[in-house]
Amino acid sequence: MSKKKSLESQANQTKTFIFCILGLFLTTLYFNTQLLDPFNTPKLVVLMITAGWLVGYVISSFKEKNSKLLFWEALVLTFSILFLTTMLVSLFFTEVPLVGIIGETQRRNGFLTYASLIIIFIYLTRFFNYFFINVFFKTVIFLGLILSTYGVAQINGLDFVKWNNPYNSMIATLGNPNFASSLLAIVFLLCLFCIFIKTIKIIYRFTAGIVLIPTLYAVILSQSRQGLIIIGIGIIFYTNAFLLVNKSRVKYLVLLPSIIFVGLSISGMLQIGPLSSLLYKDSVSVRGFYWRAGLEMLKSAPFTGIGIDSYGKYFKQFREVEYPLRYGYEITSSNAHNTIIQLFATGGIFVGICYLTLLVCILICGIKLLRISNFEQNRINLGLLSSWIGFQSQSFISIDNIGISVWGWFLGGSILGLYFSKLKELQPKDTDTLISSRRVKEKISLLQPVVSFLMIIPIIYISALLIRMESLSYDIRVITESGLAESNKPLLLNMAQELENNLLADPFYKFQASTSLVNIGEIQNAYDSIYKLSANDPKNLFYLDWLARYYGETQQIAREIEIRNQIAGLDQWNANNYLRLGSLYKLTGDSKRVDQIKLKILSFAGGSSIAIEAQKVLDQK
């Protein structure tokens, strides 16, 4: 291939990469305040559109690159496809398939999200090389400038959006200070390591240095330790790896203190050792409950999981008794707060193993890349690998939020892309392969746009349904909370009906729309809708709780008893439900069951205020 054609090819690939990194940029920044979920659904839409267009390039790359796949390349591709395939199988066993497809409310970590992430990941493993480094770091610096400026503005009460936010004000474009802190920490690491890359112009490295100041300020003032942990682990890894790769004489002098510091930090987060007062938070302890519940879910359905992104549906069924006693009987969680446990619990052992294998492949290939690259390239390699390590450290204690997880998959794919491109660069050129590549060039040029357009069309349709769902739900809430529901009754009914007819409407959004009908006197209409939802999802505690209260208010004692027994089977440590159930049995004169209920409450909640109340209310005298 001539030098001119090679440059043309590289220029075309650069245009595609710019589209890819634009997707990363917009996924990170985009939110829409006119949607009920202003953060996750908009980000999912951008992610799907980005991945949909890249599918054509991924498929055509296997036609164009006629040479055999390298061992690690084949391994990564195999487990990427297996990850999606096993997740698709688990989707068929998800009790509410729609939730498995689009994801849980306020999370959106369904099949569509992971399919999009995998496609972007595979694209990067196929195309990313050192030619794209400048574009990547320039984007990171610009993004860091925007995010840090916005974060500082939020901290100082200058946010242009008036969020209804129960958290720290520094939520950036993610809606939560923990997520915002983690994202800014990853950006901080990339900007920090960018300073040492000499192939990047001095003006950009200088700007990266300036971005570090507001970024660190925002991370610290977010009052979230996740960001500081990511920065600390990323810098420690970079320093030790740099010294080891370059065979520095002081490498072991730095390595030993680093290991001790990391050990003390982990102990401190677990409320052990001298750093516990600085690092321990009650939120760390509560994660133990989330993790153990996730492991119990895996045990209950080891091969298929309990359902894609269905953790919240089953949490109360698998939580330990101490959780409701400590935090309240109605408090729940919709995520394991550990990406690995979340995937094992919801997707099953095969999904979890595939994900773990991909992580191991990235780590091994990243280390191998350091061994075969020159000094300047290793500044780049270490920057990406250390930032990826930082990302993984937060994924161990946090939710797989779309705005952050896209960075983990992007960095992982980039590391593998550099490694594969480096290996091919070191291999002898195959003349026959180059000739064969030229012969299929015309077919490839048609294949990519055709496949990309075929993917984009349904994605745009899906995106339109999702955005409309969010917009309708937002409008319904605004009308309901404004106190003008009665005067807007026809409009509210029409919107609720349109939401009902939306093929991709979140079932929980339909539930919320149905409950809003109560405010305009449409109680029977609300009951019919929620009864239908419960019939399709009989284990949903939100639906069952509403139905139980409805039957109670309409004096249908037998039906309320039936529903509350169903709740007891799914939420065995809910003392409030047992107390109401005991009261119902007392009304019916079933003294034997009243005593059983009272003993049940005392068996796990003895000494608590509700146990005292149960003894008074359920007294047979």
N, C-alpha and C positions, 0 to 999 in steps of 0.2 A: 504493500500500500504506500503511495507517495506521501511525502510530508504534507502537501497541500490537502489531500483527501483526509489525512489523519487529523489535521487542524479543523477541517469542516465537520468531521465526525464529532470531535471534541466540543466544538461550538454548539452543535445540535444537542449533545448530551447536557451541556451547560444550561441551555434553555429549559430542558426538562427538569433539571435539578433546581433551577430557580422556581419553577412551578411547585416542586415538592417542598422546598424550604418556605415558600410563600404560604403553603398549607400549614406548615409548622407555626409560622408567624401568626396567621389568622386564628388558628386553633387556640393558641395561647391567649391572644388579645380579645377575641370577639365575644361580646355578650350583648343581650338585647333586653332592655328593661321592660318591654311591653309583652314579655312572655312570662308564664307562671314560673318556669325554671329559666331564669335569664342566663345561666352559665352553661349547664351541661348539654342541653339539647342543641343550642346554637353551635357549640363546639363539635358535637357529633355530626351535624350537617356538613360543616367545613371538612371534617376528617373524612367523611364518606365521599364527598366530591373529589377531594385530593386523591384518595385511594382509587376511586373509580377510573379516573383518567390515567393513572399510572399502571393499571392492569394491562393495558395494551402494550406498554413498554416492557413490562415484566415478561409477558408471553412472547413477544417478538424477540426478546433478548436470547431466549433459548433456541430460536430458529437461527438467529444471526451468529451467535457464538457457537459454532459447530464443533468445537473441540470438547473433549470429555470434561466433565466436572471434576474439580479437585476433590480429594477425600473429604476435607472439612466443609467444602462448599456443598457437596452432595448430602453430607450429614445434616447440616443446618437446614437445607431445603426440605429434606425428608421430614425432619421433626417440626418444621414450620407447617407443612401440609398436614402432618399427623395431628398437630395441635388444633388446627381448624376442623379437621375431620372428626376427631373425638369430641370436640365441643359441639359440632353439629349433631352427633349421635346423642349427646347429653341433652341437646335442645329438644329432641323428640320425646325425651322422658321428663321434660319440664312440665309441671302440672298446668301452668298457665303459659302456653307457648309465646304469646305476645310479649309477656314480661321477659322471657328468655331472649327474644329477638331485639327489643328496643332497650331492655334493661329496667331496673328498679327505679321508682320515682326518686328524683333528685340525685340519681347516680348515673343512669344510662350506660352501665357496663355490660350490655347484652352482646349477643352474637355479632350484630352489626359493627359495634365498636372494635371488638377483637379482630374481626375479619379485615377491617380497614387498617388497623395497626400492623397486622401481619403482612398485608400487601405492601405498605410503605416500607416495612422492615426488609422484605425480600428485594424490593426495588433497590434499596441502599446497598444491600450485600452484592448486588449485581453491577451497580454503576458507580458507587462512591469511590473517589480516589483523591490523591493529593491536589489535583487540579481544582477541586471544588473548595479547598480549605479557606481561601480568601473570602469567597462568597459566604460561606458558613459563618465565619467569625465576624464579618461585617454585619451580618444579620443579627447575630447574638448581641453585638455591641449596641446596635440601634434599638433592639428589643429591650435590652437592659436599661437603656436611657429612658425609654417610655415607661417601663414597669416601675423602675425606682422612683421616677418623678411622680408618678401616680400614687405610689405607696407613701411617699413623703407627704404628698398633698392630703391623702386620707388621714394620716396621723395627725396632721395639723388642722383638721376640720375643714379642708378646702375641696372635698370631693364634690364633683358636679352632679353626682347622683345621691339622692337622699335615701339610702338603703334602710330597710327595716331589719337592722342587724344586731343580734344579741351578743355578738362576739366583739373582739378588739376591732377597731375601725380599719386596720390595715388588712384588707382582704384582696387588694389588687384586682385582677380580672378573674378571680377564681371563687370568690364568695365565702372564703373561710381563711382565717389568719394562719392556720397550720399549712394549708395548701399554698397560700401566698408566700409564706416564709420559705417553704421547701423549694418552690420555683425560683424565687430570687436567689436562694443559696446556690442552686445549680448554675444560674446565670453568673453569679459572683465568681464561682470557680472557673468557668469558661473564660470570663474576662481577665481574671488573674493569670491564668496559664497562657492566655493570648499574648500577654506582655512579653513573654520569653521567646515567642516565635518570630525569628528574624525575617522570615519571608513575607510577613505582613508589614505593610508600610508603617512608618513611625507615627504618622498622624492618627492611625486607627489604634495603635497600641497605646498612645498617649490618651486617646478618648476612653479606651477600656480602663485605664488607670483612674480616670476621673469618675467613671461610672461606679467603680468599686465603693466610693465613699457613700453616696446616697443609698446604694443597694445594701451595704452592711448596716447602715443606720436604720433602714426599714426592717431588716431582719431582726435586729435587736429590739426595736420598739414594738414589733408585732407580739412580743411576749410569748412567742412560740419557740421552744427549744429545738424543734425539728430542723430549722434552718441552720442553727449553730452546730448541731451534730453533723449535718451534711458537709458544712464547710470544714469542720475539724477533721473528719474522716477523709475527705478529699485531699486536703493539704498533707496530712500524714502519709497517705498512700503515695501521693506524688513525690514527696521528699524521699521516702525510703526506696521507692522503685527507681528514682533517678540515681541515687547513690549506688544502688546495687547494680544497675545496668552499666553504669560507668566505672564500676569497680573502685569506688572511692575508698580510701583508707579509713575513713571515719564511719563507714556504713553501719558497722555493728554497734558503734557508740550511739548512733541515732536510733537504730532499730530496737534495741532493748528498752530504752525509755519510752519509745512509741508504744510498744506492746504493753508495758506497765500502765501507761496513761489510758490506753483504750480499755484495758481490763478494769481499771478503777472507774472509768466513766460508765461502763456497762453495769458494774456493781452499784455505782451511785444511782443510776436510773432505777435499779431494783431495790433501792433503799438500803444498800449495804455499803459500808466503808466511808472514808472521809469526805467524798464528794457528794454524798447523798443529799445534804442540805442544799446543794446548788443544782443538782440534776434531777432529783426525784420530784415527780408530780403524781397526783392521784390518778390522772388519766393513764399512767403507765400500768397501775394496778388493775384498772378496769379493763385494759386490753387483755389481761390474763383471762378474764371471763369470756371475752369475745373469742380468743384463740381456742380455749377449751371447748366452747360450744361448737365452733367450726370443726374441731376434730371429732366430736361426737356425731355431727352431721355426716362426716365422711364415713364413720363406722356404720351408720345406719344405711348408707347407700354407696358402698365403696367403688362400684364400677361406673355408675352413671351420675353420682352426686345427687344432691337434693333438688337440683334445677338451676339453670344458668341465671345468675344474679338473683337467686331466690333466698339468700341468707336471711333477710329480714322477715320473710314469711314463716321461717321455722325457728327463729332465735328463741322465742319464749318457750317453745317445746323442748329445747335442748339446754337452756341456760341453767346454771346451778342455783340452788335455793338461796344461797347467800346474796346473789345479785339483787333480787327484788327486795330482800330485807334491808340491804344497804342503800339502794338507789331508788326504790319505789316499785310498786307492783305494775304500774302502767308503762314504765320506761322500757324502751326496746332499742335494738340496734339493727341497722340494715346492711352491715358489712363487718367482716372479721377483723378489719384494721391490720391485716397482714395479707399481702397480695398472694403469696404462695398458699397459705391456708385457705383463703377465699376461693382460689381456683380449685384446690383439692376438694373442698366442701361442696361447692356448687356444680363443678364439672366432673368430679370423680377422679380416681387414681390415674387414669390414662392422660387426662388433660393436665393434671398436676405434674406428672412425670415429664411430659413433653415440654412444658414450660421450664421446669428445672433443667432439663437437658439443654435447652437453648441458652439459659443463663450460664451454664458450665462451658458451653461452646464459646460464648463471647469472652468469658474470662480467660480460657486457655488460649484462644486465638489472639487475644489482646496481649498476653504475655509473650507468645511466640513472635508476634509482630515486633515487640521491643528488641528481640534478639537478632532479627534479620534487617533492621533498619539502621540508617546512619544517625549521627548525633542530632542533626537538625530535625530530621523526620521524627525522632523520638520525643522531641519537645511537643510536637503535634499529637503523637500517639498517646503520650502520657496525659496530656490535657484532656483528651476525649475519654480515655480509660478511667482516669481519676474522677472525672465528673460522673461517669456511669456508675462507678463504685459508690459515690456519694448518693446518687439517685437510689441505688439498691438499698442503702442503709435506711432511707426513709420509708421505702416500700415494705420494710420489715415491721414497721409500727404504724403504718398509715393506710389510707384508702387508695385504691387504684383510680384516682381522679383523672378524667380525660385530659385536662389541661396540663397535668404533670406527666402522666404515663406516656403521652406522645413523645416526650423528651427521652424517656428511658428506652423506648423502642427505636427512636431516631439515633441516639448515641450508640446503642448496641449494633444496629445495622451499619452505621458508619465505620465502626471499629472492624467489623467483619469485612466490609467493602475494601478498606485499606489493606487488610491482611491478604485477601484474595488477589487484589490487583498487584500487590507486592510480589506474591508468589509467581504470578503469571509473567511479571516483568523479569523475574530471575530465570524463567524457563526459556529454552531455545525456541525460536520462532518456527512455526510449522507453515511452510509455503503452501502446501496443499489446502490447508484450512483457510488461508487468506484468499486463495482462488475460489474455493467453494463459497466463502462468505460474499464475494462480489457477485456470484451468480444468483444468490437468493435476495440480493439487496432490493430489487424492485418489488418482489413479493412482500418483503418485510415492511417496506414503506407504506404499503396498503394495509397490511395486517394491523399495525399499531392504531391508526385512526379509526378503523372499522371497529375493532374490539373496544377501544376507549369510548367511542360514541354509543355503542350498544350497552355499555355499563352505565354511562352517565344518564341515559334516558330514564331507566327505572329509579336511579338514585335521586334524580330531581323530583320525580313523582313522590317517592318516599319522604323526601325532605319537605316537600310542600304539605303533606299530610301531618308530619310531625310539628312543623311550625304553626299550622292552622290549629292543631290540637292545643298547643301551648297558648296561642293567642286567645282562643275561645275560653280556655280555662282561666286565663288572667282576667278577661273581661267579666266573666261570671263572678269571680271573687271580688272584683272592684265594685260591681253593682250590689252584691250581697253585703259587703262591709260598709257601703256608703249609706245604708239605711233607706235606699230608694228602690228596694226589690219589688215592693207591692205596686208602685207606680210604673215599674218596667216589667210587669208580669209577662205580657206576650213576648217581649224580647228575650227574657230569661228562659222561657219555655222553648223558644225557637233555638236558642244557643245550646241548651241542654240536649235537645233533639239532634241538632247537627253534630254535637260531640258524640252522641250515642251512635250515629251513623258513620263516624270516622273509623275507617278500617284499622288504623294504627293508634287509636286513642288509648292512652294509659288507663287501665281499669280503675286505678285509684283516683284518677281525675274524674272519671264517670261517677265514682262514689261521692266525691266532693260536690260535683254538680247536682247529684240527686239530693244530697242533704240540704243544699241551698234552696231546693224547692219547698222545704218545710216552712221557710220564711214567708212564702207567698200563699200558704194554705194548701199547697198541693201535696198533702201528706200521703194520700193513697198512691199518687203518682211516684213519690219518692220511695215508698215501700215496694211497689212493683219493680222499680229499677234495681233497688238494692237486693231484693229477694232473687232477682235474676242473676245479679253479679255473684251472690253467694252460692247459687246453684252451680255456676260455672267454676267457682273457686271455694269449695266448702271448708277449707282449712284457714281461710282468711279471717283473722281475729277482729279486724276492723269491721267487717260486714256482720259477723256474728254478734259483736258487742252492740251494734246499732239495732239489730233485729231483737236482741234480748230486751233492750230498753224500750223499743216500740211495743213489744208484747206486754211489757210491764205497765206501760202507760195506758194500754187498751184493755187491761185486766184479763189478758189471755194467759192465765197462770200456767196451765199445762204446757203451752208452747214455750213460754219463757224458761220453764224448768228444763225442757228438752234442749234448748239452745245453750243454757248455762252448763249443762252436763257436757255438751260438745266442747265448750270453752275450757272446762276443767280437764278434758282429755288432751287439749292442745297447749294449755298453760297451767301446769299442775301446781305451780307455786303462787297462784294469784289468790291471795286471802280475801280481797274485796269481792271477787266472784263467788267464793265459797260462802262468805257471810250472807250475800244476797240469796244464794241458793238455799242456805239453811233457813233463812227467813221465809222463803216460799214454801219449804217443806213444813214449817211450823204453821203456816196459814192453812195448809191442807190437812193438818193433824197427823202427819207422818213423824211421830216422835222418834222412831228408830233411826231414820235418816238424819233427823236434826242432831241427835247425839253423835252420829258418825261424822257429820260435817264439823261439829264443834271440836271433836277429837282431832280431826284432820288439821284444822287451823292451829290448834295448840301444839301439834306434833312438830311443826316447822317454824311457827311464829310465836311461840310461847314467850310471854313477858312483854310483847310489843303492845302498842296501844290498840291495834285491831284485835288482838287476842283477848284483851280485857273487854272490849266492846262485844266480842262474840260471846263471851261468858254471860254478859248481861242480856243481850238480845235473844240468844238461843236458850236461855234458861227455861226449863220445862214447867217451872212453878207458875 
